[in-house]
Amino acid sequence: MSKLESSPIRIKSFQFACEIVHYCDVLKNNKDFEIASQLLRSGTSIGANTREAQRGVSTKDLMEKCEELMRILVAIIKNS
């Protein structure tokens, strides 16, 4: 496993996407198809976005950006 594959942001974003997929199944069972479709697209796009952001960047820059992103996400969660 490479350093990028084992990075915390990639692991967490993959786990988050898996949880979104499972939750969308629940929504579909409740016949909330439109919401499930929108949530599935937006909730799973974080994985693609983090992979794209990690390409062509040094490890030090990658870690700084990951930590910054985590701080931003934590602040959003705390304030919601």
Sine and cosine of phi, psi and omega as CSV:
sin_phi,cos_phi,sin_psi,cos_psi,sin_omega,cos_omega
0.00,0.00,0.78,-0.62,-0.01,-1.00
-0.98,0.21,0.20,-0.98,0.01,-1.00
-0.87,0.49,-0.62,0.78,0.00,-1.00
-0.91,0.40,-0.64,0.77,-0.01,-1.00
-0.93,0.38,-0.45,0.89,-0.02,-1.00
-0.98,-0.18,0.18,0.98,-0.01,-1.00
-0.94,0.35,0.58,-0.81,-0.05,-1.00
-0.85,0.53,-0.63,0.77,-0.05,-1.00
-0.93,0.38,-0.60,0.80,0.03,-1.00
-0.94,0.34,-0.65,0.76,0.02,-1.00
-0.90,0.43,-0.75,0.67,-0.02,-1.00
-0.91,0.42,-0.65,0.76,0.00,-1.00
-0.92,0.39,-0.57,0.82,0.06,-1.00
-0.93,0.38,-0.70,0.72,0.03,-1.00
-0.88,0.48,-0.67,0.74,0.03,-1.00
-0.88,0.48,-0.71,0.70,0.01,-1.00
-0.87,0.48,-0.64,0.77,0.03,-1.00
-0.89,0.45,-0.67,0.74,0.04,-1.00
-0.90,0.43,-0.62,0.79,0.05,-1.00
-0.88,0.47,-0.69,0.72,0.00,-1.00
-0.87,0.49,-0.71,0.71,0.01,-1.00
-0.90,0.43,-0.66,0.75,0.01,-1.00
-0.92,0.40,-0.59,0.81,0.04,-1.00
-0.91,0.42,-0.54,0.84,0.10,-0.99
-0.88,0.48,-0.66,0.75,0.05,-1.00
-0.89,0.46,-0.70,0.71,0.02,-1.00
-0.87,0.49,-0.66,0.75,0.02,-1.00
-0.90,0.43,-0.61,0.79,0.05,-1.00
-0.90,0.44,-0.48,0.88,0.05,-1.00
-1.00,0.01,0.13,0.99,0.03,-1.00
0.92,0.39,0.45,0.89,0.09,-1.00
-0.99,-0.10,0.89,0.45,-0.15,-0.99
-0.92,0.40,-0.68,0.74,-0.05,-1.00
-0.91,0.41,-0.71,0.71,0.02,-1.00
-0.90,0.44,-0.68,0.74,0.01,-1.00
-0.87,0.49,-0.68,0.74,-0.01,-1.00
-0.90,0.44,-0.71,0.70,0.00,-1.00
-0.92,0.40,-0.68,0.73,0.00,-1.00
-0.91,0.42,-0.63,0.77,0.01,-1.00
-0.88,0.47,-0.70,0.71,0.01,-1.00
-0.91,0.42,-0.74,0.67,-0.07,-1.00
-0.97,0.26,-0.60,0.80,-0.06,-1.00
-0.95,0.31,-0.44,0.90,-0.01,-1.00
-0.99,-0.11,-0.17,0.99,-0.03,-1.00
-0.95,0.30,-0.33,0.94,-0.01,-1.00
-0.88,0.48,-0.58,0.81,0.03,-1.00
-0.89,0.46,-0.72,0.70,0.02,-1.00
-0.91,0.42,-0.63,0.77,-0.01,-1.00
-0.92,0.40,-0.65,0.76,0.01,-1.00
-0.94,0.35,-0.62,0.78,0.04,-1.00
-0.89,0.46,-0.68,0.73,0.01,-1.00
-0.90,0.44,-0.64,0.77,-0.03,-1.00
-0.93,0.37,-0.46,0.89,-0.06,-1.00
-0.99,0.11,-0.26,0.97,-0.03,-1.00
-0.96,0.28,0.68,-0.73,0.11,-0.99
0.95,0.31,0.38,0.93,-0.02,-1.00
-0.83,-0.56,0.59,-0.81,0.03,-1.00
-0.93,0.37,0.34,-0.94,-0.03,-1.00
-0.88,0.48,-0.64,0.76,0.00,-1.00
-0.90,0.44,-0.72,0.69,0.04,-1.00
-0.88,0.48,-0.65,0.76,-0.02,-1.00
-0.87,0.49,-0.72,0.69,-0.02,-1.00
-0.92,0.40,-0.65,0.76,0.02,-1.00
-0.89,0.46,-0.68,0.73,0.01,-1.00
-0.92,0.38,-0.62,0.78,0.03,-1.00
-0.90,0.44,-0.70,0.71,0.01,-1.00
-0.90,0.44,-0.64,0.77,0.04,-1.00
-0.89,0.45,-0.70,0.71,0.03,-1.00
-0.88,0.48,-0.68,0.74,0.02,-1.00
-0.89,0.46,-0.66,0.75,0.03,-1.00
-0.88,0.47,-0.67,0.75,0.02,-1.00
-0.90,0.45,-0.73,0.69,-0.02,-1.00
-0.89,0.45,-0.65,0.76,0.03,-1.00
-0.90,0.44,-0.67,0.74,0.02,-1.00
-0.88,0.47,-0.65,0.76,0.02,-1.00
-0.89,0.45,-0.71,0.70,-0.03,-1.00
-0.90,0.44,-0.68,0.73,0.00,-1.00
-0.90,0.44,-0.54,0.84,-0.06,-1.00
-1.00,-0.06,0.04,1.00,0.01,-1.00
-0.99,-0.14,0.00,0.00,0.00,0.00
